[in-house]
Amino acid sequence: RGQETVAKVHNLGHPPRRLMAVHLDGADSILPPPGSKVHIASGEVGVLTSVALHVDDGPIGLALVRRTTPDGDATVQTAEGAVAARLETIVPPEAGAAASVPRLPRLSRRAAASPPSP
């Protein structure tokens, strides 16, 4: 299983999702639980992974979202209702490109069977 995941990421050049910061509206004093769905105008884009109360910024969180999700307004769906939020890029969409690994030349059977020249 692990090899398939690594191979997929290597072949795509990047993982299919990325981490984004979430600034939550603190007016209703609702802290969405981890696992809450994150939505933008076009539909569901990811899931909230963690939430905390920051001293200066108020309620904040992290969300794992689709790679193409833009910064901007969003909502986080909770059992009590929707909480307004703003998504901010932490990991840019183009990050994680696979490094080009040089290939080593392989010896053919014929070259390996013949003795080296003096």
Beta strands, then each sheet from edge to edge (+ up, - down):
strand 1: 17-24
strand 2: 37-40
strand 3: 43-54
strand 4: 58-66
strand 5: 72-78
strand 6: 81-89
sheet 1: 1+ 4- 3+ 2- 5+ 6- 1+
end
